[in-house]
Amino acid sequence: MCSLDSLSPDHCGLPAAEDRSAGAPVPLTAARAPDGRALTEAPQETHTWHDAYRSPAQRRRRRRAFPRKLRLLGIDRADRRSRVLDVCCGHGEALEELYALGFRHLVGLDITLDAALVADGRFEIHQADARDTGLPDTSFDWILNIHSMHHLGMAPDIERFINECWRLLKPGGRLSIIDFSDSPQIRLAFWWFRQSWCQWTSYLKTFGRMVSEEWCFLKDYLPQFPAVWRCLLGSRFRVESLRRGLFYFYLTLGKEADGT
Ligand SMILES: C[S@@+](CC[C@H](N)C(=O)[O-])C[C@H]1O[C@@H](n2cnc3c(N)ncnc32)[C@H](O)[C@@H]1O
């Protein structure tokens, strides 16, 4: 599996790895095992990426988009007593939207924690690797993974993640995923937003920086997409709903009520 330093900075249009932590301090904690080893060997998001991702304009944009995204996954119709886990919850915009919808048993998990989210008493927040969470068996009714699967590594990592979700879900539980699928539109959009000549406002500059970093993950992940897709659709889960848009797919998988 590759590490961040093994990715080509030139290819991604980013500064060398040792320069990437420069800039204002960020209230984030990268997950570490007790012996100091990083909890994931997959490429990790840099400070540049986190700075761009948590900018107020980007957060507002995501918050506006979540009501529609959650509707497409079907979770807006779920029992409000459901215990919901948002795996790779980032800064918590999906959790906030679920809270606004009336859900009260909300758990977030991410490899890198946002201090403000940890301090938010409405949510239970865990720092862990999505592929091996350490959370108890059959403890959730619904698991979400939004715009994050391509951050988890290659097809074998995705398989580990799917198996982990199976373990965490109660019988009858659901797993909903939104992510990129490999398409010419995705490649074109990522190429377009990485070009400096189309970044003529500060919003587009921030967006361009984020897109450049996302491309570090996607350039290796997209060629693996057919294997990832087979792993999702060929898993033990049944497909409850699937919608493929120009850029994203919206997939909800179900675990049978008898747990098989
Ligand atoms: C593109 S962000 C998406 C965040 C959020 N779901 C959203 O839609 O705004 C990807 C997130 O995945 C997290 N992440 C990356 N690798 C991870 C891993 N192995 N385990 C858990 N979280 C991980 C990152 O820290 C980051 O917050």
Ligand as a Chemical Component Dictionary entry (heavy atoms), coordinates in Angstrom:
data_LIG
# 
_chem_comp.id                   LIG 
_chem_comp.type                 NON-POLYMER 
_chem_comp.pdbx_formal_charge   0 
_chem_comp.three_letter_code    LIG 
# 
loop_
_chem_comp_atom.comp_id 
_chem_comp_atom.atom_id 
_chem_comp_atom.alt_atom_id 
_chem_comp_atom.type_symbol 
_chem_comp_atom.charge 
_chem_comp_atom.model_Cartn_x 
_chem_comp_atom.model_Cartn_y 
_chem_comp_atom.model_Cartn_z 
_chem_comp_atom.pdbx_ordinal 
LIG C1  C1  C 0  -13.511 13.871 1.722 1  
LIG S1  S1  S 1  -13.595 13.790 3.478 2  
LIG C2  C2  C 0  -15.319 13.519 3.684 3  
LIG C3  C3  C 0  -15.817 13.954 5.026 4  
LIG C4  C4  C 0  -17.348 13.931 5.201 5  
LIG N1  N1  N 0  -17.884 12.591 5.093 6  
LIG C5  C5  C 0  -18.051 14.855 4.232 7  
LIG O1  O1  O 0  -18.796 14.372 3.360 8  
LIG O2  O2  O -1 -17.841 16.064 4.325 9  
LIG C6  C6  C 0  -12.800 12.255 3.847 10 
LIG C7  C7  C 0  -12.640 11.993 5.329 11 
LIG O3  O3  O 0  -12.142 10.658 5.480 12 
LIG C8  C8  C 0  -11.281 10.644 6.614 13 
LIG N2  N2  N 0  -10.448 9.428  6.511 14 
LIG C9  C9  C 0  -9.473  9.173  5.612 15 
LIG N3  N3  N 0  -8.955  7.950  5.803 16 
LIG C10 C10 C 0  -9.630  7.400  6.852 17 
LIG C11 C11 C 0  -9.575  6.136  7.521 18 
LIG N4  N4  N 0  -8.709  5.175  7.146 19 
LIG N5  N5  N 0  -10.419 5.906  8.538 20 
LIG C12 C12 C 0  -11.312 6.865  8.941 21 
LIG N6  N6  N 0  -11.404 8.081  8.347 22 
LIG C13 C13 C 0  -10.586 8.347  7.311 23 
LIG C14 C14 C 0  -10.546 11.962 6.511 24 
LIG O4  O4  O 0  -9.939  12.352 7.734 25 
LIG C15 C15 C 0  -11.646 12.904 6.047 26 
LIG O5  O5  O 0  -12.290 13.523 7.131 27 
# 
loop_
_chem_comp_bond.comp_id 
_chem_comp_bond.atom_id_1 
_chem_comp_bond.atom_id_2 
_chem_comp_bond.value_order 
_chem_comp_bond.pdbx_ordinal 
LIG C1  S1  SING 1  
LIG S1  C2  SING 2  
LIG S1  C6  SING 3  
LIG C2  C3  SING 4  
LIG C3  C4  SING 5  
LIG C4  N1  SING 6  
LIG C4  C5  SING 7  
LIG C5  O1  DOUB 8  
LIG C5  O2  SING 9  
LIG C6  C7  SING 10 
LIG C7  O3  SING 11 
LIG C7  C15 SING 12 
LIG O3  C8  SING 13 
LIG C8  N2  SING 14 
LIG C8  C14 SING 15 
LIG N2  C9  SING 16 
LIG N2  C13 SING 17 
LIG C9  N3  DOUB 18 
LIG N3  C10 SING 19 
LIG C10 C11 SING 20 
LIG C10 C13 DOUB 21 
LIG C11 N4  SING 22 
LIG C11 N5  DOUB 23 
LIG N5  C12 SING 24 
LIG C12 N6  DOUB 25 
LIG N6  C13 SING 26 
LIG C14 O4  SING 27 
LIG C14 C15 SING 28 
LIG C15 O5  SING 29 
# 
